C-alpha cells in the first residue's frame, strides 16, 4: 500500500512538473507575432517529412533536407509553429515544403505547402 501511494505521488509530481513546463513554453509564445514574418526577417525554405506533431506545445518535428541559407545539413528537429492553422498540413508522415524564420524563442514555421 505504501509503495502504491509513493508511486502515485511520484507520478503526480512528474505530471505536474511536465504540465508546468509545457505551460511556460505556451505562455512565452503568447507574445509572438502571428501572421507574416517581420520586415527584414530572413525567411528560410526547406523540404522535409513530418515526424511528430504536438499541437498543445505548438511544435512540429521535421526531418528536413539540407537548408542552404542556414548552412545546415539534413537533420530532424523541432520547430515552433506560427499559426495553429498550419497544423492542418502538418500531419505525421506528410512530406512538406515549408518556410521558417529565426526568432528569439527558436525557429518558427511560417508557411507550409
Buried (B, 14 or more C-beta within 10 A) or exposed (E): EEEEEEEEEEEEEEEEEEEEEBEEBEEEBEEBEEEEBEEEEEEBEBBBBBBEBBEEBBBBBBBBBEBEEEEBEEEEBBBBBBBEEBBEBBEEEEEBEBBBBBBEEBBBBBBBE
